[in-house]
Amino acid sequence: METVNTLEANDGRSFRTGWAALLGPPNSGKSTLLNQILGQKVSIVSPKPQTTRNQITGILTRDDLQVVFLDTPGLHRLRGTMNAFLLKAAWQALARADVAVIVLDASLYCERPHLLHKDMQPLLGARDRLPGPLLIAANKIDKIKDRKRLLPLMKQWAGMWPDADMYPISASTGEAVEPLVRGIARCLPPGPPLFPEDQLSTVPLRFMAAEIVREKLFLSLHEELPYRTAVDIEDWDEKSQPGLTRIHAVIFVERDTHKAMVIGKQGRNLKKVGQRARLELEELLGGRVYLELWVKIRSRWSEDERFLLSLGFGSAPDMGD
């Protein structure tokens, strides 16, 4: 076990390229880490667990390396069709990965150490699926006032994963993220770039638009309702009016009461979601956006396998050749 705290330069002998899977329990900061590494948002973030529902790719290209990151749904042991899809997406990422990075909320386990064993069970029960190189990112260290409290945690992780290198980091502030990136690079094989150097993701714009709307829903709703919502882009028109993209998105819920909560009193919540999503979409697309949101009831959609497949649940966007 090696604890890495300083930046080590790449030897520069060859260009390295490969795939890195970001794994870990829900709400451990995987998406925040990916966005921090890339310096741009490609994966939605909210304080609620299970925000990520698909494999999201982020591509980091430098003079000496290209890392294709796979941000995966959080690993858990919840039941249900949708949760089975989420777990499948996480394990599919490992099939392609050259290196796995387990992202853990170190601040959580410092305060509630009894949760560590439970949260690690999905990973400990599937060691044979993990690629050879394994890194552990002890995230959210900015929330730990006494850093000495990390030592007992790291000893526990060393017992679970004796061959893993450990990187205490803060994905939100960027502290010590660069040494982690270099550690990932050392695990990649030599090879040419897989994608153009200016490409940040393989995620289609329609998919990203649906994710942005869903993120704003997550941030505006409470309790478990966000997990009973899904977003589908039914129409995308950027040709009818130059300089304007018209987007028609449908928000699916399972009950009348859920629909009322999404819409809000006098439509205020839906309007707020639409305004926030439109502003981010205009920044993403570099032009004006007309966003129309509708809310539809589809009973037990989260248990409908065909419907989940139609929404792309648990699937990975096109990864290229």
Number of C-alpha atoms within 10 A of each C-alpha: 15 12 12 15 15 12 14 13 10 15 9 10 8 13 19 22 25 23 26 28 29 30 27 28 25 21 22 25 26 31 27 22 24 24 19 19 20 16 12 11 16 24 26 19 23 17 11 16 18 20 22 24 23 25 27 26 25 27 23 22 20 11 9 17 23 24 23 24 26 30 29 32 31 27 24 20 14 10 8 10 14 22 22 15 20 24 21 19 24 26 20 19 24 21 12 14 22 22 24 26 26 22 27 26 23 27 21 17 17 20 11 10 14 10 12 19 13 13 18 18 14 16 18 14 9 10 11 9 12 19 16 14 18 22 23 25 28 23 27 23 23 18 13 15 9 10 13 9 15 17 11 12 17 19 13 13 19 17 12 14 17 13 14 21 20 24 25 25 27 23 26 16 14 16 15 20 23 17 19 25 15 16 21 21 23 19 20 21 15 16 13 14 18 17 20 10 13 9 11 19 21 18 18 10 13 16 15 18 23 22 24 23 28 22 22 21 26 24 14 15 15 11 8 11 17 22 15 15 23 22 23 20 20 11 12 15 12 12 10 9 9 9 11 17 20 17 22 17 22 19 22 22 27 18 14 13 11 19 18 16 17 25 18 15 10 9 12 12 18 22 16 16 23 19 16 15 22 21 14 16 23 15 11 13 13 11 13 16 20 15 18 15 18 12 19 16 16 16 13 11 19 21 14 13 14 11 13 18 13 9 16 16 22 25 20 20 16 11 12 7 5
